[in-house]
Amino acid sequence: MNPTATTTAPGATAPGATAAERVAAAYRRIEEADRPEVWITLRPRAEVEAEARALDARTAADEHLPLAGLLYAVKDNIDVAGLPTTAACPSYAYRPEVSATAVRRLAAAGAIVLGKTNMDQFATGLVGTRSPYGEVRAAHHPERVSGGSSSGSAVAVALGIADFALGTDTAGSGRVPAALNGVVGVKPTLGLVPTTGVVPAARPYDAVTVFARTLAGAVPPLAVMTGPDGADPLSRSWPDAVRLAAPERPRVALPREEDLAPLSGRARAAFRAAADRLRASGAETAAVDVSPLLEAARLLYDGALVAERYAAVGAFLAGAPEGADPTVSAIVLAAADLPAHALAADLERLDRHRAAAARLLSGFDALLLPTTTGHPSLADVRADPVGVNGRLGTYTNFVNLLDLAAVAVPAGEADGGSFGVSVVTRAFDDQVGLDVAARLTGEEPPGPLPDNGVDLAVFGAHRRGQPLAHQLTGPGARYAGPVRTAAAYRLVALPTEPAKPGLVHVGPEGGGAVTGERWTLSPAALGRFLAALPAPMSLGRIRLDNGSTVLGFQCDPHAAATGTDITRYGDWLAYLAAGAER
């Protein structure tokens, strides 16, 4: 059995269940699990059931709702209209009239909120215990911590209550809980999911994240939430040159043995096993010195960047409000007297670290790291709350500081607790990270996550395994399946080097159907492709056998007259195979 494979969660409903049936199953699972510390606010069952019945009526009327009936939990620093937002501090609570942008987009797609989840107060912590609403225990190891700060969200998914859950991530809060509860955590490029309606932790480095039991379960809600928001000055759009797929043989950087010093021997073995699975899938790996990244990670708490946390909630905590966690208050209030020049100096250091990270990742598609250093017990954290918490962020703290993306996936167990690894990529290479992570989980790669791709049909030398396929795979085009034209085309073999066919529209008289491949590529890649297209080829709309059209290669009729008609083969590869037989 693949040690990263996820199994059907307890209480999970069967595919095809109505929203009302899914809600009933979720509330049964809440009772069975008996984990009240997971929730800060749980919506009344009757209220959620009524919303589910209304949703079922909309889907019965053929309304398009891509997330229809999926149930999710929301970390309690993200606004849901009508429910209190506490950020795990009762005296901070307010009741928003408008949901966060991410939540509004999910609601419009048909997803249903179950409630608000417990968290490390003000998203300051990676343990999941810094909350007056209770210490959140790990889903499968209740004597151990759940990880934080998105503790309740990860556990709600791991226990099979929610289909997915929202967290936030500044220093690893969307990844450490994933590792410690055996689920997937996707931390997108900063700004892709707007943070409007999210209580800030360190505003420039905050991200909304998704937990799910599989990559396939995480990507659809993430895709729905992604997109710029005029109310969020840090929101971003996909660039025109975004890569939509990892290469067939991705190059993945690994840490050196000395960079794994914080891990136990068994955890190192679990990490090596994950690297072995990547290599077995066809990936190429090489060790690099990641110590510059780990050094950058220390800037988040040990330097002046912690002033961002004071800017977020320092004035509130300075009043010693009731229910404030003493460890959180100490961290935030310590930044009150930091001089402005110290912050300016650390921002300059951060720029240098970003440049160093770019050099380190040059020539690689991704970096594989342990998600965290171990799975501490609740007693460990009580004995050393600051030290244990700091160690958990060893491999996560730098990611947002350096504007990188990451996907955390399960990788078995070590030392009696859960173990996970993370695939780290450059900004906007989110889909590349998902593709590499899928090699670890054994899933079909979900996606593409970017929504700005353009479909292109190819019929000859650009198909998979053919001599010009690299012109598509090089810029990150994604194979999207076979296509077949309407019976109105001729296929001719052209006298070119390398050999390629030409597709000519001739109408139903004398034409036939031709098979090919559909690829999705970025607008910038399509533009470069078109600019370099040699005569007699051109791009135009091609009608398919299902009546739709797609952009694809066509050949000038006059040039096609010099070629050999091979329409009877119906496929360039079939023609090549017949020639090989001859």
N, C-alpha and C positions, 0 to 999 in steps of 0.2 A: 504493500500500500504506500502511495506517495505520502510522506510525512507532512506535506503542506496541504494535502487535500482537505477540503471542508466537507463535513457531513451535514445531513438535514438536521436542522436545529430542533430541539424539543418544542412541540407545540406549533411547528410551522404548518400552515395550511396548504392544501393541495393546489396545484396550478389550476386556474380556471374558477376558483372560488369567488363568490360575489364579495363586494366590499363588506356587506353586513356579516357574512360568514367569517371573513378575516378578522373583523373587529371582535366578534364573539370568541374566536380562538385566542386572540391576543389577551383579552381580559381573563380568560381561563388560565392562560400561561402566567399572567401576573400573579394570580392567586397561588398557583402551583409553585412558582419560584420563591415566593415569600421573601422578596428583597426590597423592603420599603425604603432602604437608604438610596436606592437608584433614583428615586423621584423626589423632586421638590414640589411640583404641582402635577397631579394626574387628573386628567379631565374626567368628569362623571361618565360612566359607561352609557347611560341613556342618551346623553348629549352626542356622544361619538356615534352611537348606533343610528341616531336620527340623521346625522350627516352622511353616514354610509348608505342608508336607504335612498336618500336624495341623489347621491352619486350614482347608485345603481340605476336609478330612473334615467339619469342623463346618458349613461353608457348604453342603456337599452334603446334610447332614441338616436343612437349612432353619433353622439357627440364625440369628437376626437379628444381624448384625454390620455396622453402617453404614459402617465403614471397612475392610471385609474385604480383606486382601491389599495395602493401601497400605503402601509402604515409606518409612521416615523416618529422619532423622539427628537427633541430639540434641547440642546444645552441651554441652561438658564441664564446665559448672558446674550441670548439672541431673542429679539422681540417677537412675540406672537400676540396679535391683537386680542385683548380681553383677558389674557392670562398675565399674572404678575411676572415681572423680570426682577430677580433678586441678585444675580451674580453670586449666589450663595451667601448673602449677607442680608438678614431679614430687615434691618433698619434702612437699607438702601432701596428697598423694593418700590417699584412703580408699576402702574398698569397701563401699557401703551395702547393707544387707539388704532395704530397702524402697525402691521407686521413688518419685520425686516424684509428687504427686497428679496433675499433668497427664499424666505418662507412664502411670500406672495407668489413668487414664480412656481414654487412647488404646489401651492394650492390651486393655481390656475391649470396645472397639469393633472390634477385629480388626486394628489397625495393627501393623506389625512393625518393630522397631528394627534398623537396620543397624550402627550404631556411634556413638561419641562423637567430636565434631568439635573441631578446633583453634580457638583463640580468643585474643584479647588477654588476657594474664594477669589473673586476677581481674576480668575484664570492665572493665578500666580502659584504654580506648583505642578509637579509631574507625578505626584503620588496618589491623589484622589482621596486624601484624608483631611485636608484642610478645609473643613466645612462644618458649620454648626448643625447641619442637617444629617450628620453622621458620616462615618468612614465608609467609603464604598469598597466592598470586597470584590476580589477577582471572581469572574463568573464560574470558573472551573477549579479554582484553588482558593476557597473562602478564607483561609488563614493568611493569605497574601494580599498585597495591595492591588487595586484595579489599574493603577496608573492614572495620571491626570494630565491636564486639568479636566479633560472631557470624559470624566470617569463614568458617570451614569449612562451617557450615550453609548459608549463602547459595550458596557455590560448589558444594556437593554437589547442590543443586537446579538451579543454572544449567547444570551439566554433564550433567544428565539421569540422575543416579544415583538420587536420592531423589525420591519424589513430593512430599514436603513436608519441612520441617525445623523444629526448634524452636530459637529463639534467646532471648536476653533483651535487654531494652532499658531503660537508665536515662537515657542521654543521646542516644540515637539508634542504638544497636547493632542494632536490628531493622529499621532503615530505611536507614541509610547503605550497608550491604552489599547491600541490595536494589537501590539505585540504581546501584552500581558493578558489578553483575553482571547487570543487565537482568531482574530478577525482581520479584515482588510481595512486599512485606513489610507485614504487618498488626500494628500495635501497639494492642491493645485498651485500653479504659478500665482504669485501675489497679484491681486487685483482682478483676476479672471472672474471670481465670484465676489460681487460687491459686499462691502461690510456695512452698508447703510442699515441702521437698526441693530448694530452689535455694540455692546459695551466694550470699549477699547481696553486692551491690556498694554500694548506698545504699538500705537496706531500704524506706523509705517511698516510693521512686520507682522501684522495680524492677517490670518487667512481663515475663511470658513472651509471646513473639511467635511468629508463623508465617511462614515463607517458602514460596512456591509459585510455579509458573510462570504461574498465572492466579489471578484472584480466586476463580473457582469452585473451584479446587484448595485455596485457603487456608481458606475458610469452614467446610467440614464438620469438619476437625479442630479448628478454633477453637471451633465450637459444642459439640463433645464435651467439650472441656477446661473450658468455662465453667461456673461454678456455685460457690456458697459452700463453704468447707471450715472445719470447726470448729477445725482445727489451725492455721489461718492467721488471726490477728486482724485482718488488713487485707483479707480477702476480702469481696466484695460481691455482692449479687444485683441483677438488673435491677429498676429502679423500676416501679411500677404505671403511671406516665405515660410510659413510654419511647416514642419515635417509631419506628415500624417501617418507614418509607419516607421518602425525600426528596420534597419537592414536585415537581410536574411541571415547574415552572420554578424550580429552586433559585437562591437568591441566594448568590453566592460572592465573598468578599473576595479582593482581589489586593494584593500589596505595591506601593508606589510605585516609580518608577524608581530613586530614590536608595536604596531599601532593597535593590536588586539590585546595588549597587556591588561586592560581593565576586565577582561573576560576570564571566567574560570576555564579549566581545561575542557570540560564537557561543552561549555558554550562555544569555545573555539572549534570543537569538533562539529557542532551543529552548523556553525557558519561555514566551515570547509565543505560540509555536505551540500549546503545550498550552492556554493560556488561550483561544486562538481556537477550538480544538476544543470546549471547554466552551460557548462562546457559540453555536457552530454547532449544538450539541445542544439548545439552548433555554434554557441557564442565563443568568441575569443576573449581571453582574460589576460591581464598583466598586472603585477603589483606596482603600486605607486606610493609615494610618501604623502599620507594624508595629514601629517602633523600640522601643516599650515591651516587646514580647515578646523582642526580641533583647537588650535590657538585662537582663531577667529571666534569660536563658540564662546570663549570666556568673556568676550566683550559685552555679551548680553546682560550679565549680572555683575561681573567683577569690574566693569568699567562704567563710564558715565552714561551709556545708553539706557541704564535703568531709570534715568530721568524721565523717559517716556512713560513709565509706569506711574511715576509721581504725577505727571501731567494728566493722566487718565483719572486717577482716583485719590491722589494724595491729599487734596483739600478735604475730601470727605473723611478719610481715615485720620487726618490730623485732629479731628474733633472727638476722637476716641468713641466712636459709635458702638452701641450695644450689638453684640454678636460678631464683632470684628475678630478675625483669627490673629492671634499674637504674632505668629511667624510671618504671615502675609503683611501685617502692619509694619513689622520691623524692616522687612525688605523694602517696602515702598517708601516709608518715611525716612529711611537712611539716605534717600536721594534728594531730600529737601534742600540741602545746602551745597549741592554740587555746583561748581562755578561753570559759567557758560563756556569758558575757554577749554575746560576739560571735555565737554561734549563735542566742541568743534574739533579737538585733537583726535577724539575717538572716531568721529565721522571720517576724518582723513585716513586714519588707520583702516577703517572699514573699506574705503575705496581701494586701498592697496591690497587688502585681502581679497576683494572681488577680482582684481586683476590677476592675483596669484592663483585663484581658483580657476579662472579661465585658462591659464597656462597649464595647470595640472590636468584639466579635463580635455585639453586639446588632443584630438585624435581618438577620443573615446565617445561612445554614445551614452554611457551611463556609468555610475559608480555604485557598487554594491557594498553596503555596510551593515553591521549589526544594528538593529533599531535601538536597542538599549543594552545596558551592561549586566543585567540580572533581573530576578524577580523577587524583590525583598518582601519579607513578612510585615504584617502590621506592627509586630513588636519591634522589628528593626527600625521602622520609621519613628515609632514613639521614642526609641532610645537615642536616635540621631536624626531629627527631622530635616535639618538643613543639609547635612553631609550626604545622606541617602538620596535626597531629592536631586542634589547637584550631580551625583554620579549617573542618575538615570538620563540626564540630558547630554551626556558626553558626545554621542554621535548624532544628536538632533539639533542642538542649539544654533549651529552655524547656518542651517539651510535657508531660513527666511532672511537672515542678515545678508546673505550673499545672493539673494534673489534666485534661488533654485527651487525646483519642484521635487516631490518625493512620493513614492508609493510604498506603504508598509504592508507586508504579507506574512502570514504564519510560516514558521520553519521548524515545527516540532517542539520539543521540550528539552530543557537542560536544568540540572540541579534541582529537580522537583518542581519547576515552574515552567511557564510558557516562554518560548523563544521565538523571535521574529527577525526578519531582515528587511532592509529598505533599499529600494532602487532610487537613486538620486540622479536628476538630470538638470540640464540647463533650463533657464526660463523658457517657457512655451514649448519645450520638448515633452510635455505631459504625456502625449500619446506614445512616444518612444518608451517612456518609463512604464506605461501600462503594458506595452507589448513585451518588454523584457520581464516584467513581473509575471506575466501569464506563463512564461517558460518555467517559472518556479512553482506556480500553483497547478499547472497542468490544464489550464483553461484555454479555450479559444480566445485569442486577443479581442477584447471588446473595443468598439469604436467605429469610425474615428471620432474622437472627442471634439476637435475643432469643427466648426459648422460652416467654414468658408471654402470647403473644397469644391472642385469642379470635376465632373465625370468626363472621362475620355475613353472612347472605344478604339482598340488597336486590333489589327488582323494579321500581322506578319512578324517582322523582325523585332518588334518591341514586346512581343509576348514573353511570358516567363520561359527562361531557358534559351531564348534566342539572342543573337549577338548584340542587339541594341536595347535589351531590357534595362541595362544599367542607366540609360537616359531617363528612365522613370524611377527606378529604385534609388538612384543617387540622391535626388532632391527629396526623397521621402514619400513618393507616391504609394498609394495603398491599393492592393488588389481587391476588387469588389465583386468578382465572379464572372461567369461566362455570359456572352451576349450572342444573339442570332438576329441577323437582319431580316427585314421583310424580303419576300421573293421578288426582288426588283433590282438586283445588283449582279454585275459581272466581276469576277476575280481574275486578274491576269498576273503572270509571272514576269517581272521587269528585268531587263538586262543590266542590273546594278551590282555594286560591290559594297557591302554584302548583299546577297540576294534578298529581295523583298517583293511582296505583291502590291498591286494597285487595285483599289476598289472603285468601281465606276457605277453610277446609277444609270440604269437603262430602262426602267419601268417594267411592268409585268410581262411584256413581250420580250422573250429572250433572256430574261433575268432569272436568278435563282437566289436562295438564301445562303448566307455565308456566316460561319461562326467565328467568334473572336473573344476578346476579353475586355472587361470594364475595369478601369483604374480611376482612382480619385486622387487628385493632386492639387496643390495649393495654387492660387491665382498667379503668384510670382513664377512658380515652376512652369505653369502653362504658358505664360508670356515668353519665358526664355526658350521653351520648347518650340513655340511658333516662330520666334525670331530666327532660330537655327534650322528651320525645316527646309530641306533641299528640294529643288524641283525634281520631278513633276508633282510632288505631294502637296496637299493643302488640307486645311481643317474645315469641316462643314457639318451640318446636321445630317445624321443618318437615321433612317426610320427602321425600327426594330419590329420583330414579328408580333410583339404584343401591342403594336400601335403607337408606342411612345417613340421619342427621338432622343438621340444622344450625340454629343460632339464627337467626331471621329475623323480618321484619316480617309481622304479621298484622293483620286488620281485624275489628272487632266486627261480628258478623252482622247486627245490627239496623241499624247505620249503612250496611253494605254494601247493604242492601235499597234504599237511596235512590240508589244509583249505577247506572251502566249496565253490564250484563254484556258484557264484551269477551273472554271466555274463548276464543272461537273464533280470536282472533289469536295466542294463546299467548305473547305478549310485549308489554310496554308500548311498546317502541320501534316494533314493527311496527304497533301501533294508532296511534301518533302519525304514522308515515309514511303510513298509509292515510288518516288525516284530512287530512294535508297535500295528498295527491293529490286528495281530494274537494274 
